[in-house]
């Protein structure tokens, strides 16, 4: 039989280190969102964080490691919002969850800017976020595909619903709205436009008449 290790109270050094890492991730998120990965230096992140460059590199040994921490935190926040402590929503509930996420992102221009800029840069295979972007799109396509197929099985979607088309169109709408919103933040409502997209999908592919 094994026993859990004894609880060890965190020292001030532990707490200070965690706070410094969190500040660095927040500063890097802001700078990557404004200038992209290539346009952001470790020195700039250190200055924004209030650390020396060597102090920042103590926590993150390279700019690529810092980017990985930023992307991990982004995924953690979005994953927690979409699923909470349960499994990912399926059927039309998945589209309701995405609608809520788009509305939430309307209050987070920094996170939207981070994704749009990094996704554009990371088209290059040599970019450190290239694999992450590929995994991001593969993940959302897999989830939404499962959501639609489950909806068909449950009788929420019509049997002839074109799964791949619905998935790819929905992803394209989200990305396009984010791009336009960054360019015209006062003229475009991402939430309203995405709600209209989901309403159109329901009207076309719901197995129940939409009123």
C-alpha positions as CSV (number, residue, x, y, z in Angstrom):
1,X,0.0,0.0,0.0
2,X,1.3,3.4,-0.9
3,X,0.7,6.6,1.1
4,X,0.6,10.2,-0.2
5,X,3.6,12.3,0.5
6,X,3.3,14.6,3.6
7,X,1.9,18.0,2.8
8,X,4.6,20.7,2.5
9,X,3.7,24.2,3.1
10,X,4.8,26.5,0.3
11,X,7.7,28.8,1.2
12,X,7.8,32.5,0.4
13,X,10.3,31.6,-2.4
14,X,7.7,29.2,-3.9
15,X,5.0,31.8,-3.8
16,X,7.2,34.6,-5.2
17,X,8.4,32.3,-8.0
18,X,4.8,31.5,-9.0
19,X,3.8,35.1,-8.9
20,X,6.8,36.1,-11.1
21,X,5.9,33.3,-13.6
22,X,2.3,34.4,-13.7
23,X,3.3,38.1,-14.3
24,X,5.7,37.0,-17.0
25,X,3.0,35.0,-18.8
26,X,0.5,37.9,-18.5
27,X,3.1,40.4,-19.9
28,X,4.1,38.0,-22.7
29,X,0.5,37.5,-23.6
30,X,0.0,41.2,-24.0
31,X,3.2,41.8,-26.0
32,X,2.7,38.7,-28.3
33,X,-0.8,40.0,-28.9
34,X,0.4,43.4,-29.9
35,X,3.6,42.6,-31.8
36,X,3.5,38.8,-32.5
37,X,6.1,36.3,-31.5
38,X,8.8,37.6,-33.8
39,X,8.2,41.2,-32.8
40,X,8.6,40.6,-29.1
41,X,11.9,40.2,-27.3
42,X,12.7,38.5,-24.0
43,X,14.1,41.9,-22.8
44,X,10.7,43.6,-23.5
45,X,8.8,40.9,-21.5
46,X,11.3,41.1,-18.7
47,X,10.9,44.9,-18.5
48,X,7.1,44.7,-18.6
49,X,7.3,42.0,-15.8
50,X,9.7,44.0,-13.7
51,X,12.4,41.3,-13.8
52,X,15.9,41.4,-15.1
53,X,16.4,39.4,-18.4
54,X,18.4,36.8,-16.5
55,X,15.6,36.6,-13.9
56,X,13.0,36.0,-16.5
57,X,15.2,33.3,-18.2
58,X,15.5,31.6,-14.8
59,X,11.7,30.9,-15.0
60,X,11.6,30.5,-18.8
61,X,14.8,29.4,-20.4
62,X,13.9,30.7,-23.9
63,X,11.3,32.8,-25.7
64,X,9.8,29.6,-27.1
65,X,9.3,28.3,-23.6
66,X,7.6,31.5,-22.7
67,X,5.3,31.2,-25.7
68,X,4.5,27.6,-24.7
69,X,3.4,28.8,-21.3
70,X,1.3,31.5,-22.8
71,X,-0.5,29.1,-25.1
72,X,-0.9,26.6,-22.3
73,X,-2.6,29.2,-20.1
74,X,-4.9,30.2,-23.0
75,X,-6.0,26.6,-23.5
76,X,-6.5,26.2,-19.8
77,X,-8.8,29.2,-19.6
78,X,-10.8,28.3,-22.7
79,X,-11.1,24.7,-21.8
80,X,-12.3,25.5,-18.3
81,X,-14.9,27.9,-19.7
82,X,-16.2,25.4,-22.4
83,X,-16.4,22.3,-20.3
84,X,-16.0,23.3,-16.6
85,X,-15.6,20.0,-14.7
86,X,-17.7,18.0,-17.1
87,X,-17.0,16.4,-20.5
88,X,-17.2,18.7,-23.6
89,X,-20.8,19.5,-24.6
90,X,-22.2,17.7,-27.7
91,X,-25.1,18.2,-30.0
92,X,-26.5,21.7,-30.3
93,X,-25.1,22.3,-26.8
94,X,-21.6,22.5,-28.4
95,X,-22.7,25.4,-30.5
96,X,-24.3,27.1,-27.5
97,X,-21.0,26.8,-25.7
98,X,-19.2,28.3,-28.6
99,X,-21.6,31.2,-28.7
100,X,-20.9,31.9,-25.1
101,X,-17.2,31.7,-25.7
102,X,-17.4,34.1,-28.6
103,X,-19.4,36.5,-26.4
104,X,-16.7,36.1,-23.7
105,X,-13.9,36.8,-26.2
106,X,-15.6,40.0,-27.1
107,X,-14.4,41.3,-23.7
108,X,-10.9,39.9,-24.2
109,X,-9.2,41.7,-27.1
110,X,-5.8,40.7,-25.8
111,X,-6.6,37.0,-26.1
112,X,-8.2,37.5,-29.5
113,X,-5.3,39.4,-30.8
114,X,-2.9,36.8,-29.5
115,X,-4.6,34.0,-31.4
116,X,-5.1,35.9,-34.7
117,X,-1.5,37.1,-34.8
118,X,0.1,33.8,-33.8
119,X,-2.1,31.8,-36.1
120,X,-1.0,33.9,-39.0
121,X,2.7,33.7,-38.1
122,X,2.6,30.0,-37.4
123,X,1.7,29.1,-40.9
124,X,5.4,28.8,-41.3
125,X,6.5,25.2,-40.3
126,X,9.6,26.7,-38.5
127,X,7.5,28.8,-36.2
128,X,7.4,27.5,-32.5
129,X,3.6,27.7,-32.5
130,X,3.1,25.8,-35.7
131,X,2.4,22.5,-34.1
132,X,0.1,24.2,-31.5
133,X,-2.0,25.8,-34.2
134,X,-2.3,22.5,-36.1
135,X,-3.4,20.8,-32.9
136,X,-5.8,23.6,-32.1
137,X,-7.6,23.2,-35.4
138,X,-7.5,19.4,-35.3
139,X,-9.0,19.5,-31.8
140,X,-11.9,21.9,-32.5
141,X,-12.7,20.0,-35.7
142,X,-12.7,16.7,-33.9
143,X,-14.9,18.0,-31.1
144,X,-17.4,19.8,-33.4
145,X,-17.5,16.7,-35.7
146,X,-18.4,14.5,-32.7
147,X,-20.9,17.1,-31.5
148,X,-22.8,17.0,-34.8
149,X,-22.6,13.3,-35.2
150,X,-23.9,12.8,-31.6
151,X,-26.6,15.3,-32.5
152,X,-27.6,13.2,-35.5
153,X,-27.7,10.1,-33.3
154,X,-29.8,11.9,-30.7
155,X,-32.3,13.2,-33.2
156,X,-31.3,16.8,-32.7
157,X,-29.8,17.2,-36.2
158,X,-31.2,16.0,-39.5
159,X,-29.9,12.7,-40.7
160,X,-28.4,14.3,-43.8
161,X,-26.6,17.0,-42.0
162,X,-23.2,17.5,-43.7
163,X,-20.9,17.2,-40.7
164,X,-17.6,18.3,-42.3
165,X,-19.2,21.3,-44.0
166,X,-20.9,22.5,-40.8
167,X,-17.6,22.1,-38.8
168,X,-15.3,23.9,-41.3
169,X,-17.8,26.7,-41.9
170,X,-18.3,27.3,-38.2
171,X,-14.5,27.4,-37.6
172,X,-14.1,29.8,-40.6
173,X,-16.9,32.1,-39.2
174,X,-15.2,32.3,-35.8
175,X,-11.8,33.1,-37.3
176,X,-13.2,35.6,-39.8
177,X,-15.2,37.4,-37.1
178,X,-12.2,37.7,-34.9
179,X,-10.1,39.2,-37.7
180,X,-12.7,41.7,-38.6
181,X,-13.5,42.6,-35.0
182,X,-9.8,43.5,-34.3
183,X,-9.9,45.8,-37.3
184,X,-13.4,47.3,-36.5
185,X,-14.0,46.8,-32.8
186,X,-16.6,49.4,-32.6
187,X,-18.5,48.4,-35.7
188,X,-18.8,44.7,-35.4
189,X,-20.5,42.5,-32.7
190,X,-18.8,39.1,-32.8
191,X,-21.4,37.7,-30.5
192,X,-24.4,38.8,-32.6
193,X,-22.9,37.7,-35.8
194,X,-22.0,34.3,-34.5
195,X,-25.4,33.9,-33.0
196,X,-26.8,34.6,-36.4
197,X,-24.6,31.8,-37.9
198,X,-25.8,29.3,-35.3
199,X,-29.4,30.3,-35.9
200,X,-29.0,29.7,-39.6
201,X,-27.5,26.3,-38.9
202,X,-30.4,25.4,-36.6
203,X,-33.0,26.6,-39.2
204,X,-31.3,24.4,-41.9
205,X,-30.2,21.3,-40.0
206,X,-32.2,21.0,-36.8
207,X,-34.5,18.0,-36.9
208,X,-37.0,20.0,-34.9
209,X,-38.8,23.0,-36.4
210,X,-37.0,26.2,-35.2
211,X,-39.4,29.0,-34.3
